[in-house]
Amino acid sequence: MLKKTFKHIKKYSWILAATLVFIIARSYYTSDGIKTLSVKEVKVENRIVEKTVSASGKVKSENSANLSFNSTGRVSNIYFKKGDSVKKGQLIAYLDTQSFNQTIQSYKDSRDIALRDKEIFVEQYEDNKSAIGGENDYDINIRRYDEKISQADALYNSQKNSLRNSYIYAPFDGVIVDITKEIGENASLGETIIKLENLNQIVFEIELDQEDYGFVQVGQEATIDLDAYNNTTFGGKVSLLPKYADGTSGSSFIVEIAMDPSKEISPLVGMTGDARIIVSKTETGVPSLLYDEILTDDEDKPYVYVVKNNMIEKQNIEIGLEGDIYTELKTPIEDTIVTGANDKVEVTAGYKAKLIK
């Protein structure tokens, strides 16, 4: 009984397989022997075509400075705290200048003494030059006094300039975002003490490779999506292009985009996100297709498949701007443009078209 059942199953399996082959063959061939492909129509639509360059980056201040003393000493006073706003030219901090002031006073006294000594000499001998050997000897002494005054004055001015190195002034309007020292601590020459940023003028900084950089120009529009704000897109324009590549990260270029802050939201320095720079754009809507609806041959010439008299044919075309999503189509096409009905169908010229809606 089991053996007989097995024969029946085997018999029906062959019948089922033959039926499937017949169905496939019928869908693949017409009665006249021409192969048929299932295709769907592609419609040309008028759209604005955009080509963009994209990159990740972060928000930074357009004006940013790490402020330090140009001398070494003990921090005597810091007039502001972190988060305070300052105006350009305001004194922010200074070092203990007691020793500087003492030295300055000493050099000033030496200069003043030299000036008085010359005055006394002139009063005594200007009208009695013979008393010191005559005109030549008088002139020689005057030159000696002038040299002594000049040396003392140079030392005095040099020390005053050194005193200026003990002060930190705000180079622009901004906000103090960090203070690295406290009053009483020692500061080294060139060590960052104050970090100052202008938070009213922010930019979005991105890094582009040289292939993308070649498309970018100052003034091009951009959109910025910050990770912190999912539903807000910020506008901007390319504001600064470098004149050389950033050698620390290969042949890349640091580009700045001036941001247009939202009225409701103020981006914060350090926030990260993605920027899209519009490097090319059609002025109005133009006939276009999706980028993957246009094919290229071995010579990189563009073409599409069309249906003429129910047959699939290849038609070469001329294209314009190749955007991120759409490509401008310059060749007027009267026939129906088609692609495969699904990803498994590869369209080929010479086949009969079976349009699937």
Buried (B, 14 or more C-beta within 10 A) or exposed (E): EEEEEEEEEEEEEEEEEEEEEEEEEEEBEEEEEEEBBBBBEBEBEEBBBBBBBBBEBBBBBBBBBEBBBEBBBBBBEBEBEEEEBBEEEEEBBBBBBEEBEEBBEEBBEBBEEBBEBBEEBBEEBEEEBEEBEEEEBBEEBBEEBEEBBEBBBEBBBEBEEBBEBBBBBBEBBBBBBEBEBEEEEEBEEEEBBBBBBBBBBBBBBBBBBEEBBEBBEEEBBBBBBBEBBEEEEBBBBBBEBEEEBEEEEEEBBBBBBBBEEEEEEEBEBEBEBBBBBBBBBBEEEBBBBEEEBBBEEEEEEBBBBBBEEEEBBBBEBEBBBBBBEBBBBEBEBEEBBBBBBEEEBEBEEEBBBBEEE
